[in-house]
């Protein structure tokens, strides 16, 4: 029943949400049904990088983990970019090896992201979470094989041009209910809510539950 592919807040029905976690979120809520685990570029230091890697690897034994991330590259944060790249490659490699979707935090680093993807040639799905870019950036990412996940804030034109089999929806840090995100997306795309929900659920099943 998973419908929210990236959130930091569990809803009343935990079966509808993929909770994004890192070492700083420990202890994790027992009621969480589905987890993604990663190393966020905002919260890495050279001193704790090793412990974060060890935690991610340990968490792979938890059957609730159905994705890795968020992980990524962010040129607007203070973390040294070389460390961000190292951590991103590490999490991306694990995701590819395990055949798990990778949820990506990307800010002002599209070319570097493309370069890493070209270098690694991953077989798993790479998903840009919380996509807020313009239509042109969406087209570029889609052309490189990425999936786009939209939350509370986005460019409507980018949402409209994203193919149904590459479209995902999320709440991230927002207190908005995921049902509201789906309703608004359906209006933007001029589709029935039930039809859109069915299509997104098909994509979710293919990416997260077809291991």
C-alpha positions as CSV (number, residue, x, y, z in Angstrom):
1,X,0.0,0.0,0.0
2,X,3.1,2.3,-0.1
3,X,2.1,5.6,-1.8
4,X,4.5,8.1,-0.3
5,X,8.0,7.2,-1.6
6,X,9.9,9.7,0.6
7,X,9.0,11.1,4.0
8,X,10.6,12.0,7.3
9,X,7.3,11.9,9.1
10,X,5.3,8.7,9.6
11,X,1.6,9.0,8.9
12,X,-1.0,7.2,11.0
13,X,-1.0,4.4,8.5
14,X,2.7,3.5,8.4
15,X,2.1,1.1,5.5
16,X,1.6,4.0,3.1
17,X,5.0,5.6,3.6
18,X,8.7,5.0,2.9
19,X,10.5,6.5,5.8
20,X,13.8,8.1,4.9
21,X,16.5,7.5,7.6
22,X,20.1,8.1,8.5
23,X,22.3,7.3,11.5
24,X,21.2,10.6,13.1
25,X,17.6,9.3,13.2
26,X,18.4,6.3,15.5
27,X,16.5,4.9,17.2
28,X,14.1,4.3,14.3
29,X,10.4,4.0,15.0
30,X,9.3,0.4,15.5
31,X,6.0,1.1,13.7
32,X,7.7,1.9,10.4
33,X,6.9,-0.7,7.7
34,X,9.2,0.5,4.9
35,X,12.6,2.1,5.2
36,X,15.2,3.8,3.0
37,X,18.6,4.3,4.6
38,X,21.4,6.5,3.4
39,X,24.1,9.1,4.0
40,X,22.7,12.6,3.5
41,X,25.2,15.1,2.1
42,X,24.2,17.7,4.7
43,X,25.3,15.5,7.6
44,X,28.6,14.0,6.7
45,X,31.9,14.7,8.3
46,X,35.2,13.0,7.7
47,X,35.1,11.9,11.4
48,X,31.7,10.2,11.3
49,X,31.7,9.0,7.7
50,X,33.0,5.5,8.7
51,X,30.3,5.0,11.3
52,X,27.7,6.1,8.8
53,X,28.9,3.6,6.3
54,X,28.9,0.8,8.9
55,X,25.3,1.7,9.9
56,X,24.0,1.6,6.4
57,X,25.6,-1.8,5.8
58,X,24.1,-3.2,9.1
59,X,20.7,-1.8,8.1
60,X,20.7,-3.9,4.9
61,X,19.9,-6.8,7.1
62,X,16.6,-5.2,8.1
63,X,13.8,-6.6,5.9
64,X,12.0,-3.2,6.1
65,X,14.7,-1.6,3.9
66,X,13.4,-1.5,0.4
67,X,15.5,1.4,-0.9
68,X,18.8,3.3,-0.3
69,X,19.0,7.0,0.2
70,X,18.6,9.6,0.5
71,X,22.1,10.2,-0.7
72,X,23.4,12.8,-3.1
73,X,25.3,16.0,-4.1
74,X,24.5,19.5,-2.9
75,X,26.7,22.4,-3.8
76,X,24.8,24.7,-1.5
77,X,25.8,22.9,1.7
78,X,29.0,23.2,3.7
79,X,30.1,19.6,3.4
80,X,33.3,19.3,1.2
81,X,32.2,18.2,-2.2
82,X,34.9,15.5,-2.5
83,X,33.5,13.9,0.6
84,X,29.9,14.2,-0.8
85,X,31.1,12.4,-4.0
86,X,32.8,9.7,-2.0
87,X,29.7,9.0,0.1
88,X,27.3,9.2,-2.8
89,X,29.4,6.7,-4.8
90,X,29.5,4.4,-1.8
91,X,25.7,4.4,-1.3
92,X,25.0,4.2,-5.1
93,X,27.3,1.2,-5.4
94,X,25.5,-0.6,-2.5
95,X,22.1,0.1,-4.1
96,X,23.2,-1.2,-7.4
97,X,24.7,-4.4,-5.9
98,X,21.5,-5.1,-3.9
99,X,19.2,-4.1,-6.7
100,X,17.5,-1.4,-4.6
101,X,16.1,1.9,-5.9
102,X,18.3,4.9,-5.0
103,X,16.7,8.1,-3.7
104,X,18.8,11.1,-4.6
105,X,19.1,14.6,-3.1
106,X,20.5,16.8,-5.8
107,X,21.1,20.5,-5.7
108,X,23.1,22.4,-8.3
109,X,25.1,19.3,-9.2
110,X,23.3,17.9,-12.3
111,X,26.5,17.5,-14.4
112,X,28.4,15.7,-11.6
113,X,25.4,13.5,-11.1
114,X,25.3,12.6,-14.8
115,X,29.1,11.9,-14.7
116,X,28.7,9.5,-11.8
117,X,25.8,7.7,-13.5
118,X,27.8,7.4,-16.7
119,X,30.8,6.1,-14.8
120,X,28.8,3.5,-12.7
121,X,26.3,2.4,-15.4
122,X,23.8,1.3,-12.6
123,X,21.1,-1.3,-13.3
124,X,18.9,0.0,-10.5
125,X,16.5,2.9,-10.5
126,X,17.9,6.4,-9.7
127,X,15.1,8.6,-8.3
128,X,15.5,12.4,-7.9
129,X,13.4,13.1,-4.8
130,X,11.6,16.4,-4.1
131,X,12.2,17.6,-7.7
132,X,11.6,21.3,-8.0
133,X,13.4,22.1,-11.3
134,X,12.1,23.5,-14.5
135,X,10.7,21.5,-17.4
136,X,14.1,21.7,-19.2
137,X,15.9,20.1,-16.3
138,X,13.2,17.5,-16.0
139,X,13.6,16.6,-19.7
140,X,17.4,16.3,-19.3
141,X,17.1,14.0,-16.3
142,X,14.4,11.9,-17.9
143,X,16.6,11.6,-20.9
144,X,19.4,10.2,-18.8
145,X,17.0,7.5,-17.3
146,X,16.1,9.1,-14.0
147,X,12.8,8.9,-12.2
148,X,11.3,12.1,-10.7
149,X,9.5,12.3,-7.4
150,X,7.4,15.4,-6.7
151,X,6.4,16.7,-3.3
152,X,4.5,19.8,-2.0
153,X,6.5,22.3,-4.1
154,X,7.3,21.9,-7.8
155,X,7.1,23.5,-11.2
156,X,3.7,22.4,-12.7
157,X,5.1,22.1,-16.2
158,X,7.8,19.7,-15.1
159,X,5.2,17.5,-13.4
160,X,3.0,17.5,-16.5
161,X,5.8,16.4,-18.9
162,X,7.0,13.5,-16.7
163,X,5.8,10.2,-18.2
164,X,3.5,8.2,-15.9
165,X,6.0,5.3,-15.7
166,X,8.7,7.7,-14.4
167,X,6.5,9.7,-12.0
168,X,6.5,9.3,-8.2
169,X,5.0,11.4,-5.4
170,X,6.2,12.2,-1.8
171,X,5.7,14.5,1.2
172,X,9.4,14.8,2.4
173,X,9.4,17.1,5.5
174,X,6.0,18.6,4.8
175,X,3.0,18.0,7.1
176,X,0.8,17.7,4.0
177,X,-1.0,14.4,3.7
178,X,0.1,12.3,0.7
179,X,-3.5,12.2,-0.5
180,X,-3.4,15.9,-1.0
181,X,-0.2,15.6,-3.1
182,X,-1.9,13.0,-5.3
183,X,-5.1,15.1,-5.7
184,X,-3.1,18.2,-6.7
185,X,-1.0,16.2,-9.1
186,X,-4.1,14.7,-10.7
187,X,-5.5,18.2,-11.3
188,X,-2.2,19.4,-12.8
189,X,-2.1,16.5,-15.2
190,X,-5.8,16.7,-15.9
191,X,-6.2,13.0,-15.0
192,X,-8.7,11.3,-12.7
193,X,-7.3,10.7,-9.2
194,X,-8.0,7.0,-9.2
195,X,-6.3,6.6,-12.6
196,X,-3.2,8.5,-11.5
197,X,-3.0,6.7,-8.3
198,X,-3.2,3.3,-10.1
199,X,-0.4,4.3,-12.5
200,X,1.9,5.5,-9.7
201,X,1.2,2.4,-7.7
202,X,2.2,0.3,-10.6
203,X,5.5,2.1,-10.8
204,X,6.1,1.8,-7.1
205,X,5.4,-2.0,-7.2
206,X,7.8,-2.4,-10.1
207,X,10.6,-0.4,-8.5
208,X,10.3,-1.3,-4.8
209,X,8.5,-4.7,-4.6
210,X,9.8,-6.6,-7.5
211,X,13.1,-7.8,-5.9
